[in-house]
C-alpha cells in the first residue's frame, strides 16, 4: 500500500445495526461486515483489521457517546468519528407485552436474554440497571448471550426469555412488543484515509438517496437527520 503500510481489509466491524447492515448491501459498497460488539470493533479498528467500526458506547461521566473510548484506544491516530443515527434502545418483550413490563424494575425474577460483554448494549444496560437499583442477581439470565440485535428479538419470539435489550427496529421487524428506555447515538469510527476511498464513499452517497430515507422510516426507531456529522477528528 501507500507509505509502505499494508492496506486495511475492507471490513466494517463493531456493533450490529439493522439499517447499516441493509445499506452496506444496497449501496454496492463491497464492504464486509463483522458485527461482534462495539469494543470488539474498536479493538479491530486499532489493530488495522478494519477500516471502520460501528460504536454506541455510552459515557455517562460526559453524557456523550464513543468519543472517550476512541480517544483512549486510538490516541494520536488519524481517526474520524461520524454520526450514523440516533436510535431508541429498550426492552423487547413478547407481542402484546403479556407480563405488563413497563420498565427495568419489572424485570426482577424474570428471564432476560443478555448481550455479549463487549457490546455497547451490554454496557448501556448495566448503566441503566445501576441507575434503577436493579441487581443482576435478581434476574435469570438465559445462556448463551445474544450476539446481535436480531438474536435478541429471535430469543423473545421463540419464548426463550421474558425480555431482552435491543433497538426498537428489531422489535418491529419481529412484530414484538417494545418498552423504550433510552435514546442513543450510533457512530462510525473510520480511518481518515479510508473515509475518502470508494467503499465508504459509496455507502455515504447511498445514504443521501430517497431509498435510504424511506428504509430508515420503514424500519422505525431511527433519526438519521445528523448522519455524517463529525463528532471527533483525530490529529
Phi, psi and omega in degrees: 000182179294154177059021177070008180266142174294145179288141176286145180292149181285069184238138171252115183256186174103213188278145179286132174223123184301321181291319179294317179301317179294315184294326178301318180287309187294330185281347185067028184294337185062020174275135174272146179255137173229085185271109175217038175101151184302311186289325174299316180297319179298318178297317180292322178296312181297327182276001180075019181266003179206154177266345180205159177216136176274128185230140168215068182259113181284136179241087189302325183299330180252357189048049183226178181234130163071329193297313180298318179296320180293316180298322181286317184285330188226044181303132176077003182263148182284077182243140177242138178250114181242144181289137173259303182195157165269136183229156176259121177257147178184198182264124173272126183229166179302156179307133180081356178047061186300333180274357179064037179288122183247349181184182184299325181301335182278359183274346182305128179081000180255168180269137181233136173270113183278170172256164179296152191294338182264018179263149177298326180296319179299314182295319180292318179297319177302317180298313182294324178293320177299315180298325182273356181069029180260117181274145181303325183297340182274358179251151173258111184269132180273137177251154352280167179296152175285140183257000176208169178301315183296326179297326177297308182298321180298318180298322179289316180299327181272001177076020181280342181208159179282332184201161174210163183252119183200183180278154182304322182310312185288329176298318179294315182301323182264007180055048180250172176281159182214134177244103183294138180234328191202141175259126185233164177249128177253124183242162170249121173266128189226138169298130188302318182296321182290336179303324184270357180279159185307317184304309182287325178295324176296315180300311184291326177295320179297327181292349178263007183268156176301326181299321179292313180301320181294317181295319179299319179292318180296317182296321178080155179080010180243144167233109184255019182299329183263011184303128180097348179295133181274125180253348177199139180224105183295168184298000000 
